Amino acid sequence: MAQNKVEKLSGIHDDLANWCIQVLKGRPLRDNEGLIMYDEDGVMMIDPATPSEMNIVRQFLRDNNIDASPRAGNPLDILQDAMELPFGDKVTPIKRMNDGS
């Protein structure tokens, strides 16, 4: 009996993990008839995850002690590089008028 419960819970866990993967990868966008939609170039349109779905994914990862450690070449590292400002060391502070200086 206990083994049956473990198997059921394991199956639920696997199903939820697979659902999370689908949410993160994006699911095909479908029209009212359930047909997959394509853009004018023939590329399949993706239905982005909702904030609620992303919260479920976040909690699932957190509950399973999965975190992202920065390392060279991973998507988080690439995102961080993309967010850096392109000014380098050549930034000059701008003085505001009437700031008393």
Long-range contacts (C-beta under 8 A, 24 or more apart in sequence): 16-60, 17-60, 20-56, 20-57, 20-60, 20-61, 23-49, 23-53, 23-54, 23-56, 23-57, 24-49, 24-57
